[in-house]
């Protein structure tokens, strides 16, 4: 089971957004030992404290997060203690190692040790080395990385908020690192007690899990942080159990009370969001920093075009299209589903087109668009249906697969718009079943009369890309020679 699934199931089963540190801080252990006499060495006290905390909190938290530095400071014995932590933490709760790792040379070896030998589920990383720091860790598809984007240390403000508050470094990190991994594999850590900072991070990363690293001094501050950091689904934010609580005699009761307090606040936030009306919130790739003239500046969509070409999605030769037309090339987007990272980027590009559209359900045109429609359904938390290409002669003989109510509005998803025939055929089946269609979203508009044909039938069409842009980008990137480019439309 992946780290992301383990985490979300733990949140659900414990009804908790709390995460507990397991840091054998010498000063904190001295305080704890005064009310828990037992003598022995610092190491034995650390063992007793860790075991006590886990036993007291495992029903009230959704993850544990030990800091690697405390265990490293104890030498080889400390790493043995870390292995004990792994064995003590229940298997249905993620173990996130707070390493703040930032050294490229040791990344591959550390990823192997932490994920395979030690068995942790996620690790925190420093982002200053760029995407290369995360790549060795993201090779482990069932694990996750947590990118530290902001520190609560006052001395870091001059760096993190450089060059100014309009475009601070910490937000640049948030925008940049989202292209490194999917929301399931890459989370963000935000060290702050300032709701305004947390709100800015959430705005830039609406679909990411955020791990808050801060101390709130009062109940009002805690609720403000929840309002700022919860996602549109009123989740996606993990909050630390305050360290001072972990030295009390009744750790379990206090943690349980805090869990219930946060859940009550979360419900209030959820009700407020529901009162604002349903929304379609998606993560969108951030725009690249413009250093060239707008006409010359690169874009994430241009990078996506090149990556799709490199995957083999554009083939040359004589190909018969689904419409019956014969082209000297073929665009095969079905290959994308075998590359999860690229597939997510494609879904995010679709999501930009879906922003602002009003719909109750997503309808995928079989068969090419079904994986995409399924992915969008999962990301947007909108139900999926699809019109059958052919009606079975057995079973329920449904024209539309999936659950729906007559009168609902659906947005139609397809991959490539060439003639519009398959889209109109699918729309006819949907409307025959009592559904309303206003919008069609495709990845590539091939040009020609298809868009006009849809408009004349009363439907709005939205495309991520057109074939002309694809031709220009691939030619500019040196992926096509002159003879190949001549086979593709350029306008």
N, C-alpha and C positions, 0 to 999 in steps of 0.2 A: 504494500500500500504506500502511495506517495506521501511525502511530508504534508503537502497541501490538503489532501483528503484526510489524513490523520488529524491535522489541526482543525479543520472545519467540523469533523465528527466530534472532536473533543469539546469544541465550543458548544455544539448542540447537546451532547450528552451531559455536560456539566452546567449548561446554561450560564457560561462564564466567559468574560473577556479578559480575565486576569492571567498574568504570567508571573512566575516567581523566580527571582534570582537565587542562586545557590553559591554565594561567594563567601568563603571562609576568611572574612576580613578580621584581622587580629583584634582591633578595637571592639568590633561588634561581638566577637566571641568572648572577650573578657567580660562584657556586660552580661551576656547570656549565662556564662559560667557562674556568676555570683548567685543566680537563683536556681542553677542546676548543678550543684556540686557533684563532683565525681572524680576530681583530680586527674592525673595523667598528663601526658604531653599535649602540646598544641594540636598535634595530628589526631590524637584520640578524641580531643574535644571537638575538632572539626568533624570527625566521623559521626559523633553523637548528635551534633547540631544538624548536620545534613539529613541524617535519618529521621530526626524529630520533625524537621520542616516538611519533608516529603510525606511522611505519614499523616501529618496534621492538615496538609493543604491539597492532597491529591484529588479530593472530591470537589474542590472549589476552584481549581485553576485549569487552564487549557494547555499549558506548556511550562517547561522549566528552561532557565537560561543562565547557566553558570558562566563566569568569566574566566577565560583560559589563563590570564595573567596571574591570578591568585594561586592556581594550581602549579603553574610553572615556577613560581617563586619558591615552592617547597622542594624543588628538584625532582629526582626520579620518583620519590615517594608521592609527590603531588600528582604525577601522572597516573600512578597506581590508584590514588584516591579518585581521580576523574573516571577511571574505569569502574570503580565501585559506584559512583554516581549513576553511570549508565545502567548498571544492574538494579539499582534501587528505584529509578524512575519507572513507573508503570509503562508497559509497552504501548498502551493506547494514548499516551501523551507524548508530543514531540519534545525532543531535547535539542535546544538551539544553543550552540556554543558561541559565546561572545568573544570572538578572537580579534576583531578589528584588523584582520590580516591585510597587508598591503605590499608584500614582497613578491615580485613576479618569479624570481628564480626558484623559490621553494613551493610555488602554488600547486603544481602537479603532485608532488610528494605529500604535501599537507592534505590535499583533497583525498588522496588515497588513504592516508592514515585516519583522518577524521571520519570519513564516510564509511570506509570498509572495515578498518581495524577497530576503531573506537565505537563506531555505530551511531554517531550523532545524526540528527535529521536535517539540520541546517546550520549555517555558520555565518557570522557577520564579517563583512569585508569593508575595507577602506577604498573609496572610489577613485583616488587621485591618480592611480596608474591606468585608469581607463578600462575599457571593455576587456582587455587582456587579463586583468586580475580575476575577472569572474569566469572566463571561458573554461579553465580546467575544472572548476567546481560544477558548472552547468552541464558538463558531460555526464554527470550522474543524474539521470532523468527523474529518479524517485526522491531526490533530495532538493534542497532549496538554499538560496543565498539571501542574506539580508544586507542591503547596502546602507551604510550610515551616511545620511545626507545632512544632518545637522547635529551639533553638539550643544549641550546646555552649559558648557564651560564659558563663563563670561569672557575669559581671555581669548576665546576663539572668534569672538564676534567680528573683530576687524578683518579677519580672513573670510569668514563665512558670508558676511554681508557685503563683501567687496564686489563690484566697485561702488554700488549704491543700492538703496532699497528698492528701486524700480526693477532692477535685474540682478539680484544678489547671486553669489556663487552657489549657495545651497540649492536654489531653484534650478540653476543650470544643471547641477548634478542630478536632480530629480528628473528633469526632462531627458537628459542624455541617457541615463542608465535604464530607462524603460525600454529602450531599443535592444538591450542586451539579453533579455529573457522574458518569458511569458509571465503573466500575473500569477500563475501557479508556481513558478520557479523563483521569482524574484520579488522580495518584499523590501520595504523601506523602514529604517529606524530613524526616529525623529526625537532628538533630545531637546526638549523645551518644556517650559511651564506656561508659555505664552500662547493663548488660543489663536491669536492672529497669525503667528508663524505656522502653527499646525493647519489652520484653515487654508493658507496659501499652498502648502504641500498637498493637501487633499484636493484642492482645485486642479493642480497640475497632474495629479495621479488618482483620478476618481475610482479606478478599479483595483488599486493595489492594497494589500494588507499593510497597515502602518503599525509599527511597534513603538509605542510612546516610551521614552526614557526620561522621566521627570518625577519630581515630587510636587504634589499639589498641597497647598497649605490649608485649604478650606473647601467646604462642600461646593460653594458657588464656583470656585475655580475648576473643580472636577467636572461639574455639569457643563461649563463653558468649553472645556477641552473635548468632552463628548460631542457637543453640538458642532464643534469645529472639525473633529477628526473622523466621525462616523461616516460611512459611505452612504449613498442614496438608498441602500437597503437596510440602513441602521445597523451595520456590522462593519467588519474590516478594520477594526481598531483594537489593539491589544494594549492593556495598561498594566504597569508593574505593581506588584504588592509592595507597599512602602517597607523599606528595610527596618525601620524601627519596630514595625509590627512583628518581624521575624525573631525578635528576642523576648517577646512576651510569653507569659505562662500559658495563655489560652490562644495560641496561634490559630488553631482550627476554627474556633468560634469567631474570632475577629475577622479572619479571611472570609468565612461564610457570610458574615454580616456585611462586609464590604462588597462581596459579590452581589448580594441582594440589593444593596443600595445602588450599585451601578446598573443593575438590570432595571430597577424602577426608573432611573434617569433615562436609560436607553429607550424604554417604552415611551416616555414622554417625548423624546426626540423623534421617535418613529411616528408618533401620532401627529406631531407638527409637520413632518415631511409628508405624511399622507394627506394632510389638510392642504398642502400646497399643490396637490394634483399629481397624477402619474407622470413620470418622465422616463425618457429613454437615454440613460447615461452610459456612455461608452468611453473607454480609454482610446485616445487618439495619439498617433505618433507626433511628438513635438516638432515644431518647425526648426530647421537648422539655423544656426546663427548666420545672419546675412553679412558677408564680408565683401561680396561682389555686387555689381549692379543687379537689380531685381531680374532683369531679363537673362542674366548669365548665372544667377545663383543656383546651386544644386538643390535638390529637394529629396525628401524621404521617398516620395513616389518614384522619382528617377532611379534611386538606389534599388527600389523594389523591382522595377522593370528589368534592370540589369541582372539582379539575382534570379528572377524568373527565367530569363534567357539562359543563364548559366546552369539552371536546373534541367534544361531541355524542354521548356514549355513551348518553344517556337521551332517548328520543323519545316524544312523546305522540300518540295517535290509536288507531284500532282495528287491533290487530296479532294475527295468528294465531301462536301459539308452536309450537315443534317438537312439543310434546305434543298439539297440536290445540286447546288452550285459547285463548280470546280475551281479551286484556287491553286496557286503555285506554292502555297504554304499552309500550315495548319497550326493552330494555337491549341495546345493541350494543357489545360489547367488542372486536369485530374492528378497530375504528378505532385501537385503542391501538398496534398494531404499526407504524403510520406515525409514531409519536412515540417515538423511541428512549429518551429520558430517562424519559418516563412509563412506558414498557414495562418499563424496568429497575426502577422503583419498584414496579410491580405484581409483578414477579418476586420482589423482596425481601420483599414482603408474603406471597406464597405461601411463601417460604422459612421464614418464622417458623412457619408451620403444619407444615412438614416436619421441623422440628427435633425430634429425639428419636424419630422414626419409624424403623422398621427395614425396609429394602428393598434389593433388589439392582438393580432397574431401574425406570425411570419409564415409565408407559404413558399416553399422551394419547388422549382420546376425540375421534375425528374429528367435524367438521373444526375446530370452533371452538377447541378446546383444544390443537391441534397446535403452533401457534407458541409458546404458553406452555410446553408440555412440552419443546419443543426448547430454549427459552431456559434452563429449569431444568436440563436435561441438560448443557448447556454450562457453566453456573455451578457445578453440583455435581459435575461430572465423573462422572456416572452415566449408563450406557447407556440409550438410548431405544428403545422399541418402541411399536407401536400396533395395535389391532384394526381391521381394515378395516371400513368401513361396509357395503361389498358386496364379494363375492369375484369377482375378474375371471374371465371365461370364457377368458382366454388367459394366456400366461406361466406363472409358477409356481403360480398359483391359491392363494396363501397366505391363510390366515385372519388371521395375525399378521405384520405387517411388522417386520423387524429380527431381530437374532440373539439367542437366549436359550437357556437350558438348562432342561430339565424340572425342576420342583421349586423353582425360584427364586421369590422374593417380589417382587411389583411393587406400587408405589403408583400409584393411578389419579388422573389429573389431569383435571378438567373446568372449564368456565367458570362456568356457572350451574346450580344445582340447583333444579329446579321440581317435577317428579314423580319423578325418579330413574330413569325408564324407559330413557333412553339409556345411563346409567351401568351399570345392571344388565345391559343387553344387551351392552355391551362387556366387563363382568366375565365373563359367561357364555362369551364367546369365548376370553378369556384362560385361564379355568379349564379349558375343554375342551382347551386346548393344553398342559395340565400345569403351569400357573403358579398361584401362590397369591396371593390378594388379601386383605388385611386392612383397608387404609385407603383412603379416597377424600378428596381435597383439592380444594375448589372455591373460586372467588373470591367468589361471592355465593350465599348460601342464601336462596331465595325464601320459605321458610317452608312451611306446609302439612304434608303427611304424608310428604314425601320422605325426611327424615332418619329418621323412624320406620320407613319402609319399608325403608331400607337396614339399620337396626339389626336389624329382624326377620329380615333375610336373613343377618345375621352380620357386617356390615361397619361399621367406625367411620367417621363422616364428620367432616370438619374444614373450616370455612369462614372465609375472611378477613373477610367482611362479611355482614350480613343486611340484607334490604330495609328493615326498620324503622329501622336506624341510618342508612342512606342517606337515607331520607325526613327524619328529624330533622335531620341535618347540613345538607342542602340547604335545608330550610325556615329553619333558624337562620342560614344564610349569605345568605339573601335571593335564592336562585336559583329558588325555587318560590313561586308565589302560592298563595293559599288553595285555589283550585279545582284546581290541579295537585296540591297536596299531598294533597287529599282522594282522588285517584285511586290513591295509593300507600299500602300498609300502613304504619302507624306503630308497630306492635308486633311 
